[in-house]
Structures are given as structure tokens and as C-alpha cells.
């Protein structure tokens, strides 16, 4: 384990920890496998049914079960030993993918099977998130979280590339067999590389559903935890409303722009922001920058009301999404705010709220694009994110900062939401 607060921790520091390497490797393999699976299943169902709707459902079928599992089953993340839970879920996925690859199910049954397995996805994700601060301490935890975020984006891109290649070489069934291999590899990495730990809480006599609801109510009733959850949910999720209309925005430009290039710019900005802030900015400066990075999410998007052409749009999106690094300044505060025995459920609630917020923002952006121009929708997403940041400013600012927390890194700027301490 690493404990340090005196200097920015390096990538070498975090990767020197064997358990983190196992967690990182297993997670990267997991993301690649899930990406290939979604792509292969979507193509397979389209080939068998000719239905674009069913193909789209195959691609996103895990999202709704993830939200349902997050609402009803998160207590399991603290009731079960974390290594056993992570390995068990990977083996559960392995069984699912083998059944899909055998081709014995009808398309509706395939979707149903994926949905059932998806119910446990937030539980496994919560267990992994809660395990990280037990492996890395101090600022190493923040950099480790940043590394996993970057890995999620990078390995997803790799998964799309690998999936496209496999579909051309061996077809969707062959791609599913490769996904089965990734499930087995992820399970082996977790089993061999992670230390066995006891559950954080006793199993108890109540149901997982009842316990999940009870603990969620306790977490949301805590003013400090609730504020930090909202601060991590809202400003960033609102930008997904802009992502959802980048395809029609690119199509209506003269000359037409590449929607793929615009989407890649957003992904690149997120990776760049996390890498720079996580690696090169010290803990105190990172927390001081948190509200200003959150502001950065929305400000560049305001320019889309003027419908910038392709390359200016690429720059604006890259700069805006670099602001997602604001979440790194909240990572340790959130960790300190939640009870250690309920870390798994707290991180699961955080992830479920993010997914729900992004889904709602995407739906709202799509609905708005039916009545206003895509550039206006993107600008409105920026306005909404800015408004949320201003409202949540005291929570985003570091504790005890007072007026200095509203004055930027040098304490010279006015506070958008007024001065005062953040909610306790």
C-alpha cells in the first residue's frame, strides 16, 4: 500500500503495487470483453432478425438492468467478500457468453439473459471501486482512480477496434467466444492477484433489497454525502445531452463534419484532463481547482450557438471534456465522507446515479433536437452544466476554503454562488 500526501504520486508508484496491477488488468480485460460482446450481440441479432430496433436494444440492453440492480441489490457489495464477488461475477458472465456463443437461444431470450446478468453488474463494479482505497492510500488512491478512468476509455476504444476486426474475420459467434476468453482471464487475474478479504458488514437477517434501500436512505440523508453525490452526478452528466446530438450537428454543417471525429475529441479531452490533473497536480491544488474545472465543462459549449465548423468544434469539445477531471478533486472527500463499512454501496450509488443522469440528459438532448438546432442543444447543455456548477459551488470548493475557495487558485476571483462554507 502507498501512503503519501507530500508530492504528486507517480504512475510508477501505483503500478508498483501488485494488487493494483491485478485490479487494473482485470478491469481492462473486462471492459474490452464487454465492448466486444455488445458489438457482436448487436450484429448477431440484426443478422437473425433484420430489426434495427432489436439490434439497438442489444447494444444498450445492459444499461437498464444496471440501474435496477443499483437500486435494489447494492447491499451485496458490502455483504460478500470482494474478491469472491468480482470472480463470481466474471464466471457468471463467462457462462452467459458461452450460452450466447452456442447459438441455442432466440434473439428475445438472448436479450433476456443479458439483462438478468446485468442486474449484478453494479454490485461487482461497486465492490471493485470500494476495493481500490484498501489497495492504495492517500493521493495514490486518487491517481489510481484516474488510471482506471483512463483505462475505461482507452480499452473501450480498443474493444471497438478489436470487435470490428473480429467480426470481419470470424463473425459474431467467433467474437463471442473471444469474449468468453476475456471473462475467464479477468476471473483468473482477480483470483490470483487480489487478496482475500472479509465482507465489510455481517450478512444479517434482512433482505438485500431492504438493506439496499435502507442504506441508500441513510447515505442520501447525510447532507455532506448527498452534496458530494450531486456534485459528481450533475455537472458532468448534463454534458451527455450534448454528446447525443453530435451526429446531427456534424451532418448539418457545411461542409459536413465527421461525427466520429467530434466524439473522439470528447473522449480524448476526458483522458487528457484525467492524466494531467491526476499525475501533475498536487492534492491541495487539485481540490482548489475542482470548481473551476467543473466550470470548464460548460463554458466552451456556449460557443456552439454560433455553429462552429469541424476543427473549432473539435478544440471546444476537447477543452470542455478535459473539465471532467474535476471529479478527481472530490474523490478523497467522498471516500472520507462515507462509512467504511458501506463503501461498496456508496460507490455503487455514485455509479448508478451517474448512469441515470447521463441517460436522462441524453433523452432530454434528443427530445430538444426535434424542435431546436443541434448547436443550440449543445449550448443549452453547457448552460445547464454551468448553472449546476454555480448552485453546487460551495460543495465543489474544498472544505474550509471560504472566500478563498471561491477565488480560484490564487483567491482573486469572485465566487459565482456567494461566499460561505459548503454544506457539512
C-alpha positions as CSV (number, residue, x, y, z in Angstrom):
1,X,0.0,0.0,0.0
2,X,1.0,3.6,-0.6
3,X,0.5,6.5,1.7
4,X,1.7,9.9,0.6
5,X,0.5,13.5,0.7
6,X,3.7,15.4,0.3
7,X,4.0,15.2,-3.5
8,X,2.1,14.1,-6.6
9,X,2.2,10.4,-6.8
10,X,3.7,8.9,-10.0
11,X,2.3,6.1,-12.2
12,X,5.3,4.1,-11.2
13,X,4.2,4.3,-7.6
14,X,0.7,3.0,-8.2
15,X,1.8,0.2,-10.6
16,X,4.4,-0.9,-8.1
17,X,1.5,-2.3,-6.0
18,X,0.9,-5.8,-7.2
19,X,-2.8,-5.8,-6.2
20,X,-3.4,-2.6,-8.2
21,X,-1.8,-4.3,-11.2
22,X,-4.2,-7.2,-10.9
23,X,-7.2,-4.9,-10.4
24,X,-6.2,-2.7,-13.4
25,X,-5.5,-5.7,-15.6
26,X,-8.8,-7.4,-14.7
27,X,-10.8,-4.3,-15.2
28,X,-9.1,-3.5,-18.6
29,X,-9.8,-7.1,-19.8
30,X,-13.4,-6.8,-18.5
31,X,-14.1,-3.5,-20.5
32,X,-12.6,-4.9,-23.7
33,X,-14.8,-8.1,-23.3
34,X,-17.9,-6.1,-22.6
35,X,-17.4,-3.9,-25.6
36,X,-16.8,-6.8,-28.0
37,X,-19.8,-8.6,-26.5
38,X,-22.2,-5.6,-27.1
39,X,-20.9,-5.1,-30.6
40,X,-21.1,-8.8,-31.5
41,X,-24.5,-9.3,-30.0
42,X,-25.9,-6.3,-31.8
43,X,-24.6,-7.6,-35.2
44,X,-25.8,-11.1,-34.4
45,X,-29.3,-10.1,-33.6
46,X,-29.5,-7.8,-36.6
47,X,-28.4,-10.7,-38.8
48,X,-31.0,-13.0,-37.4
49,X,-33.9,-10.6,-37.2
50,X,-33.2,-7.7,-39.6
51,X,-34.6,-5.4,-36.9
52,X,-32.7,-2.2,-36.3
53,X,-34.7,-1.7,-33.0
54,X,-33.7,-5.1,-31.6
55,X,-30.1,-4.5,-32.7
56,X,-30.1,-1.2,-30.8
57,X,-31.7,-2.9,-27.8
58,X,-28.9,-5.5,-27.9
59,X,-26.3,-2.7,-27.7
60,X,-27.8,-1.0,-24.7
61,X,-29.6,-3.8,-23.0
62,X,-27.2,-3.8,-20.0
63,X,-28.0,-0.2,-19.0
64,X,-31.5,-0.5,-17.6
65,X,-30.7,-3.7,-15.6
66,X,-27.6,-1.9,-14.3
67,X,-29.8,0.9,-12.9
68,X,-32.3,-1.6,-11.5
69,X,-29.5,-3.6,-9.8
70,X,-28.1,-0.4,-8.4
71,X,-31.5,0.4,-6.8
72,X,-32.2,-3.0,-5.3
73,X,-29.0,-5.1,-4.9
74,X,-26.1,-2.8,-3.9
75,X,-26.1,-4.0,-0.3
76,X,-24.5,-7.2,-1.7
77,X,-21.3,-5.2,-2.4
78,X,-20.6,-5.0,1.3
79,X,-22.2,-8.3,2.4
80,X,-20.0,-10.5,0.2
81,X,-16.2,-10.8,0.2
82,X,-15.0,-8.5,-2.6
83,X,-12.6,-10.9,-4.3
84,X,-15.2,-13.7,-4.4
85,X,-17.8,-11.3,-5.7
86,X,-15.6,-10.0,-8.5
87,X,-14.5,-13.5,-9.5
88,X,-18.0,-14.9,-9.2
89,X,-19.5,-12.2,-11.5
90,X,-16.8,-12.8,-14.1
91,X,-17.6,-16.5,-14.1
92,X,-21.3,-15.7,-14.3
93,X,-20.6,-13.6,-17.4
94,X,-18.5,-16.5,-18.8
95,X,-21.5,-18.8,-18.5
96,X,-23.7,-16.2,-20.2
97,X,-21.4,-15.6,-23.1
98,X,-20.9,-19.3,-23.7
99,X,-24.6,-19.8,-24.0
100,X,-24.8,-16.8,-26.4
101,X,-22.0,-18.2,-28.5
102,X,-23.6,-21.6,-28.8
103,X,-26.5,-20.0,-30.7
104,X,-29.2,-22.1,-28.9
105,X,-31.3,-19.1,-27.8
106,X,-33.8,-17.0,-29.7
107,X,-33.0,-13.2,-30.0
108,X,-35.5,-12.2,-27.3
109,X,-34.1,-14.9,-25.0
110,X,-30.6,-13.6,-25.7
111,X,-31.6,-10.1,-24.6
112,X,-33.3,-11.5,-21.5
113,X,-30.2,-13.4,-20.5
114,X,-28.0,-10.4,-20.9
115,X,-30.5,-8.3,-18.8
116,X,-30.5,-10.8,-16.0
117,X,-26.7,-11.0,-15.8
118,X,-26.6,-7.2,-16.0
119,X,-28.5,-6.9,-12.7
120,X,-25.3,-7.9,-10.8
121,X,-23.1,-5.5,-12.8
122,X,-23.4,-2.6,-10.4
123,X,-22.7,-4.9,-7.4
124,X,-19.4,-6.1,-9.0
125,X,-18.5,-2.5,-10.0
126,X,-19.2,-1.2,-6.5
127,X,-17.0,-4.0,-5.0
128,X,-14.1,-3.0,-7.3
129,X,-14.5,0.7,-6.5
130,X,-14.6,0.1,-2.8
131,X,-11.5,-2.2,-3.0
132,X,-9.3,0.5,-4.6
133,X,-8.9,2.6,-1.4
134,X,-7.9,-0.5,0.5
135,X,-5.1,-1.1,-2.0
136,X,-3.9,2.5,-2.5
137,X,-3.9,5.1,0.3
138,X,-3.7,8.9,0.3
139,X,-3.1,10.6,-3.0
140,X,-2.2,7.3,-4.6
141,X,-5.9,6.4,-4.4
142,X,-6.8,9.5,-6.5
143,X,-4.2,8.7,-9.2
144,X,-5.3,5.0,-9.2
145,X,-8.9,6.1,-9.7
146,X,-7.7,8.4,-12.6
147,X,-5.8,5.5,-14.1
148,X,-8.9,3.3,-14.0
149,X,-11.0,6.0,-15.6
150,X,-8.4,6.4,-18.4
151,X,-8.3,2.7,-18.8
152,X,-12.0,2.5,-19.2
153,X,-11.9,5.0,-22.2
154,X,-8.8,3.6,-23.8
155,X,-9.8,-0.1,-23.5
156,X,-13.3,0.7,-24.8
157,X,-11.7,2.2,-28.0
158,X,-9.5,-0.9,-28.2
159,X,-12.6,-3.1,-27.7
160,X,-14.4,-1.4,-30.6
161,X,-11.3,-1.8,-32.8
162,X,-10.9,-5.5,-31.8
163,X,-14.6,-6.2,-32.2
164,X,-14.7,-4.7,-35.7
165,X,-11.7,-6.8,-36.7
166,X,-13.1,-10.0,-35.2
167,X,-16.5,-9.5,-36.8
168,X,-14.8,-9.3,-40.2
169,X,-12.5,-12.3,-39.5
170,X,-14.6,-14.8,-37.5
171,X,-18.1,-13.3,-37.4
172,X,-20.2,-12.5,-34.3
173,X,-20.1,-16.1,-32.9
174,X,-16.3,-16.1,-33.0
175,X,-16.2,-12.7,-31.4
176,X,-18.4,-14.0,-28.6
177,X,-16.1,-16.9,-28.0
178,X,-13.2,-14.4,-27.6
179,X,-15.4,-12.5,-25.1
180,X,-15.7,-15.8,-23.1
181,X,-11.9,-16.0,-23.0
182,X,-11.7,-12.4,-21.6
183,X,-14.2,-13.4,-18.9
184,X,-12.1,-16.3,-17.9
185,X,-8.9,-14.2,-17.9
186,X,-10.5,-11.4,-15.8
187,X,-11.6,-14.0,-13.3
188,X,-8.1,-15.5,-13.1
189,X,-6.5,-12.2,-12.6
190,X,-8.8,-11.3,-9.8
191,X,-8.5,-14.7,-8.1
192,X,-4.7,-14.8,-8.3
193,X,-3.8,-11.2,-7.9
194,X,-6.3,-9.9,-5.3
195,X,-6.0,-10.6,-1.5
196,X,-8.9,-12.4,0.1
197,X,-10.8,-10.0,2.4
198,X,-13.8,-10.5,4.7
199,X,-17.1,-8.8,4.0
200,X,-17.3,-5.2,5.2
201,X,-20.6,-5.9,7.1
202,X,-22.2,-9.0,8.5
203,X,-24.7,-10.7,6.3
204,X,-27.5,-10.0,8.7
205,X,-31.1,-11.3,8.5
206,X,-32.7,-8.7,6.3
207,X,-33.1,-9.0,2.5
208,X,-30.6,-7.4,0.1
209,X,-33.3,-5.3,-1.3
210,X,-34.4,-3.9,2.0
211,X,-30.9,-3.3,3.2
212,X,-30.1,-1.5,-0.1
213,X,-33.0,0.8,0.3
214,X,-32.2,1.4,4.0
215,X,-28.6,2.3,3.4
216,X,-29.3,4.4,0.4
217,X,-31.7,6.4,2.5
218,X,-29.1,6.8,5.2
219,X,-26.5,8.0,2.7
220,X,-28.8,10.4,1.0
221,X,-29.9,11.8,4.3
222,X,-26.4,12.8,5.2
223,X,-26.0,16.4,4.0
224,X,-22.3,16.1,3.2
225,X,-22.6,12.8,1.3
226,X,-25.7,14.0,-0.6
227,X,-23.9,17.2,-1.7
228,X,-20.9,15.2,-2.9
229,X,-23.1,12.8,-4.8
230,X,-24.9,15.6,-6.5
231,X,-21.7,17.4,-7.3
232,X,-20.4,14.2,-9.0
233,X,-23.7,13.4,-10.7
234,X,-25.0,16.6,-12.2
235,X,-22.4,18.9,-13.9
236,X,-20.8,16.1,-15.9
237,X,-24.0,14.1,-16.7
238,X,-25.6,17.2,-18.3
239,X,-22.9,17.2,-21.0
240,X,-24.2,13.9,-22.3
241,X,-27.1,15.8,-23.7
242,X,-24.5,17.5,-26.0
243,X,-22.9,14.2,-26.9
244,X,-26.3,12.8,-28.0
245,X,-26.7,15.4,-30.8
246,X,-23.1,15.5,-32.2
247,X,-24.1,13.2,-35.1
248,X,-26.9,15.5,-36.3
249,X,-24.7,18.5,-35.6
250,X,-21.9,17.2,-37.8
251,X,-24.3,16.3,-40.6
252,X,-25.8,19.8,-40.8
253,X,-22.5,21.6,-41.1
254,X,-21.4,23.0,-44.4
255,X,-19.2,21.1,-45.4
256,X,-20.4,18.1,-43.4
257,X,-18.1,17.2,-40.5
258,X,-17.1,13.8,-39.1
259,X,-19.3,12.8,-36.2
260,X,-16.7,10.2,-35.2
261,X,-14.0,12.9,-35.0
262,X,-16.2,15.1,-32.7
263,X,-17.0,12.1,-30.5
264,X,-13.3,11.2,-30.4
265,X,-12.4,14.8,-29.4
266,X,-14.7,14.4,-26.4
267,X,-13.1,11.1,-25.3
268,X,-9.6,12.5,-25.8
269,X,-10.4,15.6,-23.7
270,X,-11.5,13.4,-20.8
271,X,-8.4,11.2,-21.0
272,X,-6.1,14.2,-21.3
273,X,-7.7,16.0,-18.3
274,X,-7.5,13.0,-16.1
275,X,-3.9,12.3,-17.0
276,X,-2.7,15.8,-16.5
277,X,-4.6,16.6,-13.3
278,X,-4.2,13.2,-11.7
279,X,-0.5,13.0,-12.4
280,X,0.9,16.5,-12.3
281,X,-1.3,18.5,-9.9
282,X,-0.7,18.1,-6.1
283,X,-3.6,17.2,-3.7
284,X,-4.2,20.8,-2.4
285,X,-4.1,22.5,-5.8
286,X,-6.3,19.8,-7.3
287,X,-9.0,20.4,-4.7
288,X,-8.7,24.2,-5.2
289,X,-9.2,23.7,-8.9
290,X,-12.2,21.5,-8.6
291,X,-15.0,24.1,-9.0
292,X,-13.1,25.8,-11.8
293,X,-12.6,22.5,-13.7
294,X,-16.4,21.9,-13.3
295,X,-17.0,25.4,-14.9
296,X,-14.8,24.3,-17.8
297,X,-17.3,21.6,-18.7
298,X,-19.9,24.2,-19.7
299,X,-18.1,27.3,-20.9
300,X,-16.7,26.1,-24.2
301,X,-20.1,24.6,-25.2
302,X,-21.7,28.1,-25.2
303,X,-19.8,28.8,-28.5
304,X,-21.9,26.1,-30.3
305,X,-24.8,28.5,-30.6
306,X,-22.7,30.0,-33.4
307,X,-22.4,26.6,-35.0
308,X,-18.5,26.4,-35.3
309,X,-17.1,24.3,-38.1
310,X,-15.4,21.0,-37.6
311,X,-11.9,21.9,-36.3
312,X,-13.0,24.7,-33.9
313,X,-15.7,22.3,-32.7
314,X,-13.0,19.6,-32.0
315,X,-11.0,22.1,-30.0
316,X,-14.0,23.3,-28.0
317,X,-15.1,19.7,-27.2
318,X,-11.6,18.7,-26.2
319,X,-11.3,21.6,-23.8
320,X,-14.8,21.1,-22.3
321,X,-14.4,17.4,-21.6
322,X,-11.0,18.0,-20.0
323,X,-13.1,19.5,-17.2
324,X,-14.3,16.1,-16.3
325,X,-11.1,15.9,-14.2
326,X,-13.0,17.9,-11.6
327,X,-14.1,14.6,-10.1
328,X,-10.6,13.8,-9.0
329,X,-10.8,16.7,-6.5
330,X,-13.8,15.1,-5.0
331,X,-12.6,11.6,-4.8
332,X,-10.9,11.6,-1.4
333,X,-13.5,13.8,0.1
334,X,-16.2,11.4,-0.9
335,X,-14.2,8.5,0.4
336,X,-13.8,10.2,3.8
337,X,-17.4,11.1,3.9
338,X,-18.9,7.6,3.6
339,X,-18.8,5.0,6.4
340,X,-16.1,2.5,5.7
341,X,-18.5,-0.4,6.2
342,X,-20.7,1.0,3.5
343,X,-18.1,2.0,0.9
344,X,-19.3,-0.6,-1.6
345,X,-22.9,0.6,-1.6
346,X,-21.8,4.2,-1.6
347,X,-19.7,3.8,-4.7
348,X,-22.4,1.8,-6.3
349,X,-24.9,4.5,-5.6
350,X,-22.5,7.0,-7.1
351,X,-22.2,4.9,-10.3
352,X,-25.9,4.3,-10.6
353,X,-26.7,8.0,-10.2
354,X,-24.2,8.8,-12.9
355,X,-25.7,6.3,-15.3
356,X,-29.2,7.5,-14.6
357,X,-28.2,11.2,-15.0
358,X,-26.5,10.5,-18.3
359,X,-29.5,8.6,-19.6
360,X,-31.9,11.4,-18.7
361,X,-29.6,14.0,-20.2
362,X,-29.3,12.1,-23.5
363,X,-33.0,11.7,-23.7
364,X,-33.6,15.4,-23.0
365,X,-31.0,16.3,-25.6
366,X,-32.6,14.1,-28.2
367,X,-36.1,15.5,-27.4
368,X,-34.8,19.1,-27.7
369,X,-33.1,18.4,-31.0
370,X,-36.6,17.7,-32.5
371,X,-37.5,21.4,-32.0
372,X,-34.3,23.4,-32.0
373,X,-31.0,23.2,-33.9
374,X,-28.3,20.8,-32.6
375,X,-25.9,23.6,-32.0
376,X,-28.4,25.2,-29.7
377,X,-29.0,22.0,-27.8
378,X,-25.2,21.7,-27.2
379,X,-25.1,25.3,-26.0
380,X,-28.1,24.7,-23.7
381,X,-26.3,21.6,-22.2
382,X,-23.4,24.0,-21.4
383,X,-25.7,26.5,-19.8
384,X,-27.3,23.7,-17.7
385,X,-23.9,22.4,-16.6
386,X,-22.7,25.9,-15.7
387,X,-25.9,26.5,-13.7
388,X,-25.5,23.3,-11.8
389,X,-21.8,24.1,-11.0
390,X,-22.8,27.6,-9.7
391,X,-25.5,26.1,-7.5
392,X,-23.2,23.4,-6.2
393,X,-20.2,25.7,-5.8
394,X,-19.8,25.5,-2.1
395,X,-19.8,21.7,-2.2
396,X,-17.3,21.7,-5.1
397,X,-14.9,24.1,-3.3
398,X,-12.5,22.5,-0.8
399,X,-13.7,22.4,2.8
400,X,-12.8,25.3,5.0
401,X,-11.8,27.4,1.9
402,X,-14.4,30.1,2.5
403,X,-13.8,33.0,0.2
404,X,-10.5,31.6,-1.0
405,X,-12.3,28.6,-2.3
406,X,-14.4,30.9,-4.4
407,X,-11.4,32.9,-5.6
408,X,-9.7,30.3,-7.8
409,X,-6.2,29.0,-7.2
410,X,-5.0,32.5,-6.4
411,X,-8.0,33.6,-4.4
412,X,-8.6,36.7,-6.7
413,X,-11.9,35.9,-8.4
414,X,-15.4,36.4,-7.1
415,X,-17.5,33.4,-6.1
416,X,-20.3,32.6,-8.5
417,X,-22.6,31.4,-5.8
418,X,-21.7,33.8,-3.0
419,X,-19.3,33.2,-0.1
420,X,-19.5,30.9,2.8
421,X,-18.7,27.4,3.9
422,X,-20.0,24.4,1.9
423,X,-22.7,22.2,3.4
424,X,-21.4,20.0,6.2
